[in-house]
Amino acid sequence: MTYVIAQPCVDVKDKACIDVCPVDCIYEGERTLYIHPDECVDCGACEPECPTEAIFYEDDVPENWSEFTKVNAEFFEDLGSPGGAAALGKIGKDHAFIVALPPQGDGN
């Protein structure tokens, strides 16, 4: 099991969750953040820090955002397990599902 970042993060990327993650498993894409399912240790530190309430334990992702569990996992298929987001920096892509979403929030 792992934590999942859902739609409220798209086009927001507050990044408060990154600062509290003890294992550096939250990666930045172009429009949203992603939690690496194999690197996450299920500590839950990120969830209360998210101001948009976009982070959920995998079993608790609301049904209307259930696709984000798959999106978070598939984002890492070609990246593998880099072993830490800080060294990798911003990744210049997003999952196709995220790319297809219309601008969110104020449209940043």
C-alpha angles and dihedrals in degrees: 000000000000144000120270132208112220139192100295088072095056110112091358107072096172090177096205086124091059092058093056100040106112094199100042093236099141111098128194121231126180097275106011146015125255132203114220105233094209096046098044112100094197094242093142095218091129099053100070092042095060108102092195093049091234098139121088137169105254094251091049101052107129113252093244089060098038091117089069092072089063092039092055092050097043092050088072098047094101095031096053114195107324091182097232139019098221094067092047098048124193113351111223096225146054135211112276090247090060093044090055094053117101116243111292131216112351090352099254 
